[in-house]
């Protein structure tokens, strides 16, 4: 394998890594949302302790969730926002689309291996 080909393969594989990283971020946001909905009002330090996440990661997730109306700040800590129910209804459709897309990618990739 030439160096040029190795670099191209590495760059292509990085696309998978980027997708995986984004899914991990979504997983973190959803976990923080779960704790806020179930245990709110809850502050950053308690969320960090309960989830095992670093406080700066919790803070970032809270900011993203607040920007999307999924949580609201209060003097006692974060509480569930008005958009939680609609979010939970439509997110299941997105999960299904992602499952189908990953399945299609996997099927195509396996058909290449057979040739």
MARDRENZA-692429 format. One record per atom (N, C-alpha, C, O): residue in one letter; x, y, z. Coordinates in pm, whole numbers. Example, Ala and Ser with C-alpha at 12.3 -4.5 7.8 and 13.67 -1.06 7.14 Angstrom:
BEGIN
+-----+--------+--------+--------+
: res :      u :      v :      w :
+-----+--------+--------+--------+
:   A :   1319 :   -569 :    780 :
:   A :   1230 :   -450 :    780 :
:   A :   1320 :   -330 :    780 :
:   A :   1424 :   -332 :    846 :
:   S :   1285 :   -225 :    708 :
:   S :   1367 :   -106 :    714 :
:   S :   1290 :      3 :    787 :
:   S :   1341 :    114 :    804 :
+-----+--------+--------+--------+
REM end
This chain:
BEGIN
+-----+--------+--------+--------+
: res :      u :      v :      w :
+-----+--------+--------+--------+
:   X :     87 :   -118 :      0 :
:   X :      0 :      0 :      0 :
:   X :     91 :    123 :      0 :
:   X :    186 :    133 :     78 :
:   X :     60 :    215 :    -88 :
:   X :    140 :    337 :    -95 :
:   X :    100 :    432 :     16 :
:   X :     -7 :    420 :     75 :
:   X :    188 :    525 :     43 :
:   X :    160 :    625 :    147 :
:   X :     37 :    707 :    111 :
:   X :    -45 :    737 :    197 :
:   X :     23 :    743 :    -17 :
:   X :    -91 :    822 :    -62 :
:   X :   -222 :    747 :    -38 :
:   X :   -320 :    806 :      8 :
:   X :   -224 :    618 :    -70 :
:   X :   -345 :    537 :    -48 :
:   X :   -374 :    524 :    101 :
:   X :   -490 :    532 :    143 :
:   X :   -271 :    504 :    180 :
:   X :   -289 :    492 :    325 :
:   X :   -350 :    620 :    382 :
:   X :   -437 :    614 :    469 :
:   X :   -305 :    734 :    333 :
:   X :   -359 :    863 :    380 :
:   X :   -505 :    875 :    341 :
:   X :   -587 :    918 :    422 :
:   X :   -539 :    838 :    218 :
:   X :   -678 :    846 :    172 :
:   X :   -768 :    755 :    255 :
:   X :   -879 :    794 :    293 :
:   X :   -722 :    634 :    284 :
:   X :   -801 :    541 :    366 :
:   X :   -818 :    595 :    507 :
:   X :   -926 :    586 :    565 :
:   X :   -712 :    652 :    561 :
:   X :   -719 :    710 :    695 :
:   X :   -823 :    821 :    700 :
:   X :   -904 :    826 :    792 :
:   X :   -820 :    910 :    601 :
:   X :   -915 :   1021 :    596 :
:   X :  -1058 :    967 :    585 :
:   X :  -1148 :   1017 :    652 :
:   X :  -1079 :    866 :    501 :
:   X :  -1212 :    808 :    486 :
:   X :  -1260 :    745 :    616 :
:   X :  -1375 :    762 :    655 :
:   X :  -1172 :    672 :    683 :
:   X :  -1209 :    610 :    811 :
:   X :  -1239 :    714 :    918 :
:   X :  -1315 :    688 :   1010 :
:   X :  -1180 :    831 :    906 :
:   X :  -1207 :    939 :   1001 :
:   X :  -1354 :    983 :    993 :
:   X :  -1409 :   1031 :   1091 :
:   X :  -1417 :    966 :    877 :
:   X :  -1560 :    998 :    865 :
:   X :  -1642 :    911 :    960 :
:   X :  -1736 :    959 :   1023 :
:   X :  -1606 :    783 :    970 :
:   X :  -1675 :    695 :   1063 :
:   X :  -1650 :    739 :   1207 :
:   X :  -1740 :    736 :   1291 :
:   X :  -1527 :    779 :   1234 :
:   X :  -1493 :    825 :   1369 :
:   X :  -1571 :    951 :   1405 :
:   X :  -1617 :    965 :   1519 :
:   X :  -1587 :   1042 :   1309 :
:   X :  -1664 :   1164 :   1333 :
:   X :  -1809 :   1131 :   1364 :
:   X :  -1869 :   1188 :   1455 :
:   X :  -1867 :   1038 :   1287 :
:   X :  -2006 :    998 :   1311 :
:   X :  -2020 :    936 :   1450 :
:   X :  -2115 :    965 :   1522 :
:   X :  -1925 :    851 :   1488 :
:   X :  -1928 :    787 :   1618 :
:   X :  -1917 :    890 :   1731 :
:   X :  -1988 :    881 :   1831 :
:   X :  -1829 :    987 :   1712 :
:   X :  -1811 :   1093 :   1812 :
:   X :  -1939 :   1173 :   1830 :
:   X :  -1977 :   1207 :   1942 :
:   X :  -2007 :   1204 :   1720 :
:   X :  -2133 :   1277 :   1728 :
:   X :  -2239 :   1196 :   1802 :
:   X :  -2316 :   1251 :   1881 :
:   X :  -2244 :   1065 :   1777 :
:   X :  -2341 :    980 :   1847 :
:   X :  -2309 :    973 :   1996 :
:   X :  -2401 :    970 :   2079 :
:   X :  -2182 :    970 :   2032 :
:   X :  -2145 :    973 :   2174 :
:   X :  -2190 :   1103 :   2240 :
:   X :  -2234 :   1102 :   2355 :
:   X :  -2180 :   1213 :   2168 :
:   X :  -2223 :   1342 :   2220 :
:   X :  -2374 :   1343 :   2242 :
:   X :  -2422 :   1393 :   2344 :
:   X :  -2447 :   1289 :   2146 :
:   X :  -2593 :   1279 :   2160 :
:   X :  -2627 :   1194 :   2282 :
:   X :  -2716 :   1227 :   2360 :
:   X :  -2555 :   1083 :   2298 :
:   X :  -2577 :    995 :   2413 :
:   X :  -2557 :   1072 :   2544 :
:   X :  -2634 :   1055 :   2638 :
:   X :  -2454 :   1154 :   2549 :
:   X :  -2426 :   1233 :   2670 :
:   X :  -2538 :   1333 :   2696 :
:   X :  -2583 :   1347 :   2810 :
:   X :  -2582 :   1403 :   2593 :
:   X :  -2690 :   1500 :   2609 :
:   X :  -2818 :   1431 :   2659 :
:   X :  -2887 :   1482 :   2747 :
:   X :  -2849 :   1316 :   2602 :
:   X :  -2970 :   1242 :   2641 :
:   X :  -2959 :   1195 :   2787 :
:   X :  -3058 :   1200 :   2860 :
:   X :  -2841 :   1152 :   2828 :
:   X :  -2823 :   1109 :   2967 :
:   X :  -2842 :   1226 :   3063 :
:   X :  -2908 :   1211 :   3166 :
:   X :  -2787 :   1341 :   3030 :
:   X :  -2805 :   1460 :   3115 :
:   X :  -2953 :   1496 :   3119 :
:   X :  -3006 :   1527 :   3226 :
:   X :  -3020 :   1493 :   3004 :
:   X :  -3164 :   1522 :   3000 :
:   X :  -3241 :   1426 :   3090 :
:   X :  -3330 :   1468 :   3164 :
:   X :  -3208 :   1299 :   3084 :
:   X :  -3275 :   1198 :   3168 :
:   X :  -3263 :   1234 :   3317 :
:   X :  -3362 :   1228 :   3390 :
:   X :  -3143 :   1270 :   3360 :
:   X :  -3124 :   1305 :   3501 :
:   X :  -3199 :   1432 :   3538 :
:   X :  -3254 :   1441 :   3648 :
:   X :  -3203 :   1530 :   3448 :
:   X :  -3276 :   1654 :   3478 :
:   X :  -3425 :   1624 :   3489 :
:   X :  -3491 :   1673 :   3581 :
:   X :  -3478 :   1546 :   3396 :
:   X :  -3622 :   1514 :   3399 :
:   X :  -3656 :   1434 :   3524 :
:   X :  -3757 :   1461 :   3590 :
:   X :  -3574 :   1336 :   3558 :
:   X :  -3605 :   1247 :   3670 :
:   X :  -3570 :   1305 :   3807 :
:   X :  -3636 :   1272 :   3906 :
:   X :  -3469 :   1392 :   3815 :
:   X :  -3421 :   1437 :   3945 :
:   X :  -3415 :   1588 :   3962 :
:   X :  -3367 :   1639 :   4063 :
:   X :  -3465 :   1661 :   3861 :
:   X :  -3458 :   1806 :   3867 :
:   X :  -3547 :   1863 :   3975 :
:   X :  -3645 :   1798 :   4013 :
:   X :  -3517 :   1980 :   4027 :
:   X :  -3403 :   2061 :   3987 :
:   X :  -3271 :   1999 :   4034 :
:   X :  -3260 :   1946 :   4145 :
:   X :  -3172 :   2009 :   3945 :
:   X :  -3042 :   1950 :   3975 :
:   X :  -2932 :   2040 :   3917 :
:   X :  -2944 :   2089 :   3805 :
:   X :  -2826 :   2059 :   3995 :
:   X :  -2717 :   2146 :   3954 :
:   X :  -2605 :   2071 :   3883 :
:   X :  -2605 :   1948 :   3876 :
:   X :  -2511 :   2147 :   3832 :
:   X :  -2400 :   2092 :   3756 :
:   X :  -2318 :   1993 :   3839 :
:   X :  -2285 :   1884 :   3792 :
:   X :  -2284 :   2030 :   3962 :
:   X :  -2200 :   1943 :   4044 :
:   X :  -2269 :   1811 :   4076 :
:   X :  -2207 :   1705 :   4072 :
:   X :  -2398 :   1817 :   4108 :
:   X :  -2473 :   1695 :   4137 :
:   X :  -2485 :   1609 :   4011 :
:   X :  -2471 :   1487 :   4017 :
:   X :  -2512 :   1674 :   3897 :
:   X :  -2519 :   1600 :   3770 :
:   X :  -2385 :   1533 :   3739 :
:   X :  -2381 :   1418 :   3695 :
:   X :  -2278 :   1604 :   3763 :
:   X :  -2145 :   1550 :   3738 :
:   X :  -2120 :   1428 :   3826 :
:   X :  -2069 :   1326 :   3780 :
:   X :  -2156 :   1441 :   3952 :
:   X :  -2139 :   1331 :   4047 :
:   X :  -2226 :   1211 :   4009 :
:   X :  -2180 :   1097 :   4009 :
:   X :  -2353 :   1237 :   3976 :
:   X :  -2449 :   1130 :   3946 :
:   X :  -2416 :   1057 :   3815 :
:   X :  -2433 :    936 :   3805 :
:   X :  -2369 :   1133 :   3715 :
:   X :  -2344 :   1074 :   3583 :
:   X :  -2201 :   1025 :   3566 :
:   X :  -2172 :    945 :   3476 :
:   X :  -2110 :   1074 :   3652 :
:   X :  -1970 :   1039 :   3636 :
:   X :  -1900 :   1121 :   3528 :
:   X :  -1786 :   1092 :   3492 :
:   X :  -1969 :   1222 :   3477 :
:   X :  -1911 :   1309 :   3373 :
:   X :  -1836 :   1425 :   3437 :
:   X :  -1867 :   1466 :   3549 :
:   X :  -1740 :   1476 :   3365 :
:   X :  -1669 :   1596 :   3411 :
:   X :  -1765 :   1714 :   3406 :
:   X :  -1852 :   1721 :   3319 :
:   X :  -1749 :   1806 :   3500 :
:   X :  -1841 :   1920 :   3512 :
:   X :  -1847 :   2004 :   3384 :
:   X :  -1955 :   2051 :   3348 :
:   X :  -1734 :   2022 :   3315 :
:   X :  -1738 :   2104 :   3194 :
:   X :  -1819 :   2037 :   3083 :
:   X :  -1879 :   2105 :   3000 :
:   X :  -1821 :   1903 :   3081 :
:   X :  -1902 :   1832 :   2982 :
:   X :  -2050 :   1843 :   3017 :
:   X :  -2134 :   1861 :   2929 :
:   X :  -2081 :   1834 :   3145 :
:   X :  -2220 :   1852 :   3190 :
:   X :  -2267 :   1992 :   3156 :
:   X :  -2378 :   2011 :   3105 :
:   X :  -2183 :   2090 :   3182 :
:   X :  -2218 :   2231 :   3155 :
:   X :  -2249 :   2250 :   3005 :
:   X :  -2346 :   2317 :   2970 :
:   X :  -2166 :   2191 :   2919 :
:   X :  -2189 :   2203 :   2775 :
:   X :  -2321 :   2137 :   2735 :
:   X :  -2399 :   2194 :   2659 :
:   X :  -2346 :   2017 :   2787 :
:   X :  -2472 :   1948 :   2756 :
:   X :  -2592 :   2029 :   2804 :
:   X :  -2692 :   2039 :   2734 :
:   X :  -2582 :   2086 :   2923 :
:   X :  -2691 :   2170 :   2974 :
:   X :  -2716 :   2289 :   2882 :
:   X :  -2831 :   2326 :   2857 :
:   X :  -2609 :   2349 :   2832 :
:   X :  -2624 :   2464 :   2742 :
:   X :  -2696 :   2423 :   2614 :
:   X :  -2787 :   2493 :   2568 :
:   X :  -2657 :   2311 :   2556 :
:   X :  -2721 :   2262 :   2433 :
:   X :  -2867 :   2229 :   2460 :
:   X :  -2954 :   2265 :   2380 :
:   X :  -2894 :   2162 :   2569 :
:   X :  -3033 :   2126 :   2604 :
:   X :  -3117 :   2251 :   2628 :
:   X :  -3233 :   2256 :   2587 :
:   X :  -3060 :   2350 :   2694 :
:   X :  -3135 :   2474 :   2719 :
:   X :  -3163 :   2548 :   2588 :
:   X :  -3273 :   2600 :   2569 :
:   X :  -3066 :   2553 :   2499 :
:   X :  -3084 :   2621 :   2370 :
:   X :  -3197 :   2558 :   2289 :
:   X :  -3259 :   2625 :   2206 :
:   X :  -3224 :   2431 :   2313 :
:   X :  -3329 :   2360 :   2240 :
:   X :  -3459 :   2348 :   2318 :
:   X :  -3549 :   2274 :   2278 :
:   X :  -3468 :   2418 :   2430 :
:   X :  -3591 :   2420 :   2508 :
:   X :  -3620 :   2291 :   2583 :
:   X :  -3733 :   2268 :   2626 :
:   X :  -3518 :   2207 :   2598 :
:   X :  -3539 :   2079 :   2666 :
:   X :  -3521 :   2090 :   2817 :
:   X :  -3575 :   2009 :   2892 :
:   X :  -3448 :   2191 :   2861 :
:   X :  -3435 :   2219 :   3004 :
:   X :  -3446 :   2369 :   3024 :
:   X :  -3432 :   2448 :   2931 :
:   X :  -3470 :   2406 :   3150 :
:   X :  -3474 :   2548 :   3189 :
:   X :  -3391 :   2564 :   3315 :
:   X :  -3390 :   2475 :   3401 :
:   X :  -3322 :   2676 :   3328 :
:   X :  -3250 :   2700 :   3453 :
:   X :  -3346 :   2747 :   3562 :
:   X :  -3446 :   2813 :   3533 :
:   X :  -3316 :   2713 :   3683 :
:   X :  -3389 :   2767 :   3798 :
:   X :  -3286 :   2796 :   3906 :
:   X :  -3169 :   2757 :   3892 :
:   X :  -3326 :   2862 :   4012 :
:   X :  -3231 :   2893 :   4119 :
:   X :  -3179 :   2766 :   4187 :
:   X :  -3069 :   2766 :   4242 :
:   X :  -3257 :   2660 :   4183 :
:   X :  -3216 :   2535 :   4246 :
:   X :  -3139 :   2443 :   4151 :
:   X :  -3081 :   2344 :   4195 :
:   X :  -3138 :   2475 :   4023 :
:   X :  -3071 :   2391 :   3923 :
:   X :  -3158 :   2373 :   3801 :
:   X :  -3264 :   2435 :   3789 :
:   X :  -3114 :   2288 :   3710 :
:   X :  -3186 :   2266 :   3585 :
:   X :  -3316 :   2188 :   3609 :
:   X :  -3321 :   2097 :   3692 :
:   X :  -3419 :   2226 :   3534 :
:   X :  -3547 :   2155 :   3538 :
:   X :  -3588 :   2125 :   3394 :
:   X :  -3537 :   2186 :   3300 :
:   X :  -3681 :   2032 :   3378 :
:   X :  -3729 :   1995 :   3245 :
:   X :  -3794 :   2114 :   3177 :
:   X :  -3863 :   2193 :   3241 :
:   X :  -3770 :   2126 :   3047 :
:   X :  -3828 :   2234 :   2968 :
:   X :  -3957 :   2191 :   2901 :
:   X :  -4003 :   2078 :   2916 :
:   X :  -4014 :   2284 :   2826 :
:   X :  -4143 :   2260 :   2762 :
:   X :  -4135 :   2168 :   2641 :
:   X :  -4236 :   2112 :   2599 :
:   X :  -4015 :   2151 :   2584 :
:   X :  -4004 :   2073 :   2461 :
:   X :  -3967 :   1926 :   2482 :
:   X :  -3941 :   1855 :   2384 :
:   X :  -3963 :   1880 :   2605 :
:   X :  -3921 :   1742 :   2631 :
:   X :  -4017 :   1642 :   2566 :
:   X :  -3972 :   1553 :   2494 :
:   X :  -4146 :   1656 :   2589 :
:   X :  -4243 :   1560 :   2533 :
:   X :  -4239 :   1558 :   2381 :
:   X :  -4230 :   1449 :   2323 :
:   X :  -4245 :   1673 :   2312 :
:   X :  -4236 :   1670 :   2166 :
:   X :  -4104 :   1611 :   2116 :
:   X :  -4100 :   1541 :   2015 :
:   X :  -3996 :   1640 :   2188 :
:   X :  -3865 :   1586 :   2150 :
:   X :  -3867 :   1434 :   2157 :
:   X :  -3823 :   1366 :   2064 :
:   X :  -3918 :   1380 :   2267 :
:   X :  -3920 :   1235 :   2284 :
:   X :  -4008 :   1167 :   2179 :
:   X :  -3980 :   1055 :   2138 :
:   X :  -4114 :   1236 :   2135 :
:   X :  -4200 :   1179 :   2032 :
:   X :  -4129 :   1171 :   1897 :
:   X :  -4138 :   1069 :   1829 :
:   X :  -4058 :   1277 :   1860 :
:   X :  -3997 :   1277 :   1726 :
:   X :  -3860 :   1210 :   1723 :
:   X :  -3815 :   1170 :   1616 :
:   X :  -3793 :   1197 :   1836 :
:   X :  -3659 :   1139 :   1835 :
:   X :  -3664 :    990 :   1798 :
:   X :  -3570 :    939 :   1737 :
:   X :  -3771 :    922 :   1832 :
:   X :  -3782 :    780 :   1797 :
:   X :  -3779 :    761 :   1646 :
:   X :  -3721 :    665 :   1596 :
:   X :  -3841 :    854 :   1573 :
:   X :  -3838 :    848 :   1426 :
:   X :  -3695 :    865 :   1376 :
:   X :  -3654 :    799 :   1281 :
:   X :  -3620 :    954 :   1439 :
:   X :  -3480 :    975 :   1397 :
:   X :  -3396 :    851 :   1425 :
:   X :  -3310 :    815 :   1345 :
:   X :  -3420 :    786 :   1538 :
:   X :  -3346 :    663 :   1568 :
:   X :  -3372 :    560 :   1460 :
:   X :  -3280 :    492 :   1414 :
:   X :  -3498 :    548 :   1420 :
:   X :  -3533 :    450 :   1317 :
:   X :  -3465 :    484 :   1185 :
:   X :  -3416 :    394 :   1116 :
:   X :  -3461 :    611 :   1147 :
:   X :  -3393 :    651 :   1023 :
:   X :  -3244 :    618 :   1029 :
:   X :  -3186 :    573 :    931 :
:   X :  -3184 :    642 :   1146 :
:   X :  -3041 :    612 :   1162 :
:   X :  -3017 :    462 :   1152 :
:   X :  -2922 :    418 :   1088 :
:   X :  -3105 :    383 :   1217 :
:   X :  -3092 :    236 :   1208 :
:   X :  -3098 :    190 :   1063 :
:   X :  -3017 :    108 :   1019 :
:   X :  -3194 :    244 :    987 :
:   X :  -3210 :    205 :    847 :
:   X :  -3088 :    246 :    765 :
:   X :  -3040 :    169 :    682 :
:   X :  -3038 :    366 :    788 :
:   X :  -2921 :    413 :    714 :
:   X :  -2799 :    328 :    744 :
:   X :  -2726 :    290 :    653 :
:   X :  -2775 :    298 :    871 :
:   X :  -2662 :    214 :    908 :
:   X :  -2678 :     75 :    847 :
:   X :  -2580 :     16 :    799 :
:   X :  -2799 :     22 :    847 :
:   X :  -2825 :   -108 :    784 :
:   X :  -2795 :   -106 :    635 :
:   X :  -2736 :   -200 :    583 :
:   X :  -2835 :      0 :    568 :
:   X :  -2809 :     12 :    424 :
:   X :  -2659 :     23 :    397 :
:   X :  -2608 :    -38 :    303 :
:   X :  -2589 :    100 :    478 :
:   X :  -2444 :    112 :    462 :
:   X :  -2377 :    -24 :    482 :
:   X :  -2290 :    -63 :    404 :
:   X :  -2419 :    -94 :    585 :
:   X :  -2361 :   -225 :    614 :
:   X :  -2390 :   -325 :    502 :
:   X :  -2301 :   -401 :    463 :
:   X :  -2512 :   -324 :    449 :
:   X :  -2548 :   -414 :    339 :
:   X :  -2463 :   -385 :    216 :
:   X :  -2411 :   -477 :    153 :
:   X :  -2448 :   -258 :    183 :
:   X :  -2366 :   -220 :     68 :
:   X :  -2221 :   -261 :     89 :
:   X :  -2158 :   -315 :     -2 :
:   X :  -2169 :   -237 :    207 :
:   X :  -2030 :   -273 :    238 :
:   X :  -2009 :   -423 :    227 :
:   X :  -1908 :   -468 :    174 :
:   X :  -2104 :   -502 :    276 :
:   X :  -2091 :   -648 :    269 :
:   X :  -2098 :   -697 :    126 :
:   X :  -2031 :   -795 :     90 :
:   X :  -2177 :   -631 :     43 :
:   X :  -2186 :   -672 :    -98 :
:   X :  -2054 :   -643 :   -170 :
:   X :  -2020 :   -713 :   -266 :
:   X :  -1981 :   -544 :   -127 :
:   X :  -1850 :   -514 :   -186 :
:   X :  -1751 :   -623 :   -147 :
:   X :  -1670 :   -664 :   -230 :
:   X :  -1756 :   -670 :    -24 :
:   X :  -1664 :   -773 :     24 :
:   X :  -1679 :   -902 :    -56 :
:   X :  -1581 :   -975 :    -74 :
:   X :  -1799 :   -932 :   -103 :
:   X :  -1824 :  -1057 :   -175 :
:   X :  -1761 :  -1058 :   -313 :
:   X :  -1732 :  -1164 :   -368 :
:   X :  -1739 :   -941 :   -369 :
:   X :  -1684 :   -934 :   -506 :
:   X :  -1535 :   -952 :   -508 :
:   X :  -1474 :   -948 :   -615 :
+-----+--------+--------+--------+
REM end
